[in-house]
Amino acid sequence: MKDCLGNPVHLNDAASLAALDDFVEGFLCCEARAANVLALSDTDTSAIAQAYCAALHMFAESRDGPVNARPFIDAAVAASPGASVRERQFVAAVAAWVDGDLPQAIRLHQELARTHPRDLVSVKLGQYHLFNQGDATGMLRLALDALPAASDVAQMHGMAAFGWEQCHLMAQAEAAGRTALAMTPREPWAQHALAHVMLTQGRLDEGRDFMRHSSPLWSGLNSFMETHNWWHLALFEIDLGHADAALQLYDRRVWGVVKAYTQDQIGAVSLLARLELAGLDVGKRWQDVADHLVSRTDDQVLPFLDLQYLYGLARAGRPQAETLLRNIEARGRAQPRSAGASAIAQVWREVAAPAARGLLAHARGRHAQAVEELGQALPRLLQIGGSHAQRDLFEQIHLDAMMQCGQWSAAQQLVQQRCNAQPQSVRLQRQAARVYSVLGIDTAA
């Protein structure tokens, strides 16, 4: 048997192939049908089916993820003698992920991209791990290794597009994204990559119109991809000075699809924070989000997630924000079990912890401390993961803290550079006007 990409698969039952292909295609296309593979959890004990089930549980991005994934990856390892070399290597990569050994997982995905380049589930999963470590060039290399053998697959070009974009190679990113959409117009990851390109290049009207035009194609997506593409449209609206329109998108499209999911939660936190920074009163919306964040204080899975959980809790006035800060600091002090774990602990200690203190200080109105702590973390913020568009939130909060505590000359340096890069941004023009008014500088002169 072969999967939909032509990779040989060893299943207990030929009837399992449809659910397996739902995972392969659904994962690549960011569609909710990827979860259909869980129907095989009790009926097909083959290594690849069980490994896919384990991976789905890990995407919960919570402390419970490895616990829930363990029975499936153990079953996959037990069934590995009857699997192919490719399948055994994929099982080993997922097992390393469950064990917390991300460097080993990444090495295995990189090797698979060279030896079995049509295993695009492995390529996308490897990109996910590299993204969470801030390794944009690694993401791009992984995609380029697989691209020649999978150039007939639109999603492969979408993965390459995002790799190019995260490396700030915008022309290549746009070309790859356009190629993907010419092959499959509803390819959401390529749409997402092009939204990044247009936002970064300051093509705000074009980006808003492109995402509006694409939005009818977002049905059937998983909650992350659906809400995240609407989130990108909201960013264009905010920068164009339409914060009210962005708030309507928050209420109707960004928050409320799967409120228990990590990515939906951070999308809500990030958008509410941006709306407030743009001068909009978001009312009691922080409280609803915080109700779903209070269970996150013990996660410490990805620092990028924890920082946004903390800010959401703090803006809602919840005491759990301080608890989460203490847990972030403790995560950085934990004794590592390997060189890879030591590097990860260092990121928690030297980047995530000061960023967390700065975010809490900003939410509590201690703006001078926010400037100091965030200023320490920002030069290395890439290491916590997330896209540069997502991490821009922390830079916006840093700039706001400067203005709130009267560091106007420093604020001018930051806001003018941003205006130069995004001349269409009404939001930035308003910020700059305030800065220059306080400084007594007439830019028109």
Secondary structure by P-SEA (a helix, b strand, c coil): cccccccbbbbccccaaaaaaaaaaaaaacccccccccccccccccaaaaaaaaaaaaccccccccccaaaaaaaaaaacccccaaaaaaaaaaaaaaacaaaaaaaaaaaaaaacccaaaaaaaaaaaaaaaccaaaaaaaaaaacccccccaaaaaaaaaaaaaacccaaaaaaaaaaaaacccaaaaaaaaaaaaaaacaaaaaaaaaaaaccccccccaaaaaaaaaaaaaaaaaacaaaaaaaaaaccccccccccaaaaaaaaaaaaaaaaacccccaaaaaaaaaacccccccccaaaaaaaaaaaaaacccaaaaaaaaaaaaaacccccaaaaaaaaaaaccaaaaaaaaaaaaacaaaaaaaaaaacccccccccccccccaaaaaaaaaaaaaacaaaaaaaaaaaaaaaccccaaaaaaaaaaaaaacccccc
